[in-house]
Amino acid sequence: MTLTVETAISQAMETWRRLGVDEDTAAEMAEELAADLTAAAQDGRDISAFIGGDVDALATSWAVERGLLPLHRRLKETALAGAGGAFVPAVLALAFCFLSWSHTLDPCTGSGTGPDREALGCRPTLDAPWMWVGWAVCMPLAFFMIRHTVRVTLQHHLAPVREATMRALAKTLPLIELTAALVGGGIGLLAQPVFGYFAILAFPFALVGMLGTVAAGVALVRHRTCPTADLPAK
């Protein structure tokens, strides 16, 4: 689709709105941009080539040059994006745990006798081989989904230092996932001796713990790769 003056101004205004530029300043910049684009069009120049083919990049760089960008590292948005990307893999991982714990796919009738010679039923366990296979599938799934949601979120907000954050996240994410798995497993192990069969109540707490760990981990990566000092002053 051919870029027109009207569409370029509309995209630039949307970009400035997302960046947090106040409306009066954005309107002033839009007038200047419209004048430049109109003059270029009258000279027979292609508008897309004139602005370099990327309206978002032009609007962002212009806001940076004028010192209009708020000091936003988007830590909250990054954390929520990480938790959102981890949600489905975490639910699947806990579902595999529940199926193993409850023997839903491998029901047993109980064997042996207790101290009073009562029949022992099937005790909750987490030793089904397919459960570990399921977790092995969930880990890479979480890796790609978390990276995707974080990247999309940072791009949507035109956050600075995006590529540095994504490179650091690719290196750190396996450790974050392992920590989240240990947190979820630790909650489950502590609940078993305390609550017995009602340890099933630990599953939602384990989910919250895992998502919280991922959210904190990706936010920390973002914090370390995008220090405030590197952002333009308002």
C-alpha positions in Angstrom: 0.0 0.0 0.0 1.3 3.4 -1.0 2.1 5.7 1.9 0.3 9.0 1.8 0.8 12.2 3.9 -2.4 11.4 5.8 -1.5 7.8 6.7 2.1 8.9 7.6 0.8 11.6 10.0 -1.7 9.2 11.5 0.9 6.5 12.2 3.3 9.1 13.6 0.6 10.4 15.9 -0.2 6.9 17.1 3.5 6.3 17.8 3.9 9.5 19.8 0.8 8.6 21.8 2.3 5.2 22.7 5.5 6.9 23.6 3.8 9.3 26.0 4.4 12.5 24.1 1.8 15.1 25.2 -0.9 16.0 22.7 0.1 19.6 22.1 3.7 18.7 21.4 2.6 15.8 19.2 0.2 18.1 17.2 3.0 20.6 16.7 5.3 17.9 15.4 2.6 16.5 13.2 2.2 19.9 11.6 5.9 20.2 10.9 6.0 16.6 9.5 3.0 17.3 7.3 4.6 20.4 5.9 7.8 18.5 5.1 5.9 15.6 3.5 3.7 17.8 1.5 6.7 19.7 0.1 8.4 16.4 -0.7 5.3 15.2 -2.5 5.0 18.4 -4.5 8.6 18.0 -5.6 7.7 14.5 -6.9 9.5 12.6 -4.2 8.2 9.3 -2.9 6.9 9.8 0.7 8.0 6.4 1.8 11.5 6.9 0.5 11.6 10.4 2.0 11.0 9.1 5.6 13.1 6.0 5.2 10.2 3.6 4.9 9.5 3.3 8.6 7.2 5.9 10.2 7.5 4.4 13.7 11.3 4.7 13.6 11.1 8.3 12.3 8.6 9.4 14.9 10.6 7.7 17.7 14.0 9.1 16.7 12.4 12.6 16.4 11.0 12.3 19.9 14.4 11.1 21.2 16.1 14.1 19.5 13.7 16.5 21.2 14.1 14.9 24.6 10.4 14.0 24.8 10.5 10.4 25.8 9.4 9.6 29.4 11.8 7.5 31.5 10.0 4.2 30.9 11.9 0.9 30.9 8.5 -0.8 30.8 9.4 -3.2 33.6 5.7 -3.8 34.6 4.8 -4.5 31.0 7.8 -6.8 30.6 6.9 -8.8 33.7 3.3 -9.2 32.7 4.4 -10.3 29.2 6.8 -12.9 30.6 4.0 -14.3 32.9 1.6 -14.3 30.0 4.0 -16.2 27.8 4.6 -18.7 30.6 1.0 -19.3 31.5 0.1 -22.0 29.0 3.3 -24.1 29.5 3.0 -23.7 33.3 -0.6 -25.0 33.3 0.4 -27.9 31.0 3.3 -28.8 33.3 1.1 -28.7 36.4 -1.5 -30.8 34.5 1.2 -33.5 33.9 2.0 -33.3 37.6 -1.6 -33.7 38.6 -2.2 -36.7 36.3 0.9 -38.4 37.8 0.0 -37.4 41.3 -3.6 -38.7 41.1 -2.8 -41.8 39.0 -5.5 -40.7 36.6 -3.8 -42.4 33.6 -2.3 -45.3 35.6 -5.0 -46.2 38.2 -3.9 -48.7 40.9 -5.9 -50.7 43.3 -3.5 -50.6 46.2 -1.1 -53.3 47.5 0.2 -54.3 50.8 -1.1 -53.7 54.3 -0.6 -51.1 57.0 0.3 -51.4 60.7 -3.3 -52.6 61.5 -3.3 -54.9 58.5 -5.6 -52.5 56.6 -5.3 -52.4 52.8 -3.1 -49.6 51.5 -4.5 -47.6 48.6 -2.7 -45.8 45.9 -0.7 -43.0 47.3 -0.1 -39.7 45.4 3.2 -39.8 43.5 5.1 -37.8 40.9 7.1 -40.6 39.3 5.3 -41.3 36.0 7.8 -41.3 33.2 5.5 -39.5 30.8 5.2 -36.7 33.3 8.9 -35.9 32.9 8.5 -36.2 29.1 5.7 -33.7 29.3 7.9 -31.3 31.3 10.7 -31.7 28.7 8.2 -30.5 26.1 6.9 -27.6 28.3 10.4 -26.1 28.9 11.2 -25.3 25.2 7.6 -24.3 24.6 7.8 -21.8 27.5 11.2 -20.5 26.2 9.7 -19.5 22.8 6.4 -18.2 24.1 8.0 -16.0 26.7 10.5 -14.6 24.3 7.7 -13.9 21.8 5.4 -12.1 24.2 8.2 -10.0 25.6 9.4 -9.0 22.2 5.9 -8.1 21.0 5.3 -6.1 24.1 8.5 -4.1 23.9 7.9 -3.4 20.2 4.4 -2.3 20.9 5.6 0.3 23.4 8.6 1.2 21.3 10.7 0.6 24.3 14.4 1.5 24.0 17.2 -1.1 24.0 14.9 -3.9 22.8 17.5 -6.0 21.1 19.9 -5.9 24.0 17.1 -7.1 26.3 16.1 -9.9 23.9 19.7 -11.1 23.6 20.2 -11.2 27.4 16.8 -12.9 27.8 17.8 -15.7 25.4 20.8 -16.4 27.6 19.1 -16.1 30.9 15.7 -17.6 30.2 16.7 -21.3 30.7 17.9 -20.4 34.2 14.7 -18.5 34.9 12.6 -21.5 33.8 14.6 -23.9 35.9 14.1 -21.6 38.9 10.4 -21.4 38.2 10.2 -25.2 38.0 12.0 -25.6 41.3 9.7 -23.1 43.0 6.6 -24.9 41.7 8.1 -28.3 42.7 9.1 -27.0 46.1 5.6 -25.8 46.8 4.2 -29.2 45.9 6.8 -31.1 48.1 6.1 -28.9 51.1 2.3 -29.3 50.7 2.4 -33.1 50.6 3.5 -33.8 54.2 1.5 -30.8 55.6 -1.9 -31.3 53.9 -1.8 -35.0 52.8 -4.3 -35.8 50.1 -5.5 -32.1 50.2 -2.1 -31.2 48.8 -4.1 -30.8 45.6 -4.6 -27.3 46.9 -1.0 -26.6 46.3 -1.4 -26.7 42.5 -2.8 -23.2 42.1 -0.2 -21.8 44.5 2.5 -23.6 42.5 1.1 -21.9 39.3 1.3 -18.5 41.0 4.8 -19.2 42.2 6.0 -20.2 38.8 4.5 -17.3 37.0 5.7 -14.9 39.6 9.3 -16.3 39.3 9.2 -15.8 35.5 7.8 -12.3 35.8 10.4 -11.3 38.3 13.2 -12.9 36.2 12.3 -11.2 32.9 11.8 -7.9 34.7 15.3 -8.2 36.2 16.8 -8.9 32.8 15.0 -5.8 31.4 16.2 -3.7 34.4 19.8 -4.8 33.9 19.9 -4.3 30.1 18.1 -0.9 30.2 19.5 1.3 33.0 17.8 4.6 33.5 21.0 6.4 32.7 20.9 5.2 29.1 17.5 6.8 28.5 17.1 10.3 27.3 16.1 12.8 29.9 12.6 14.2 29.7 
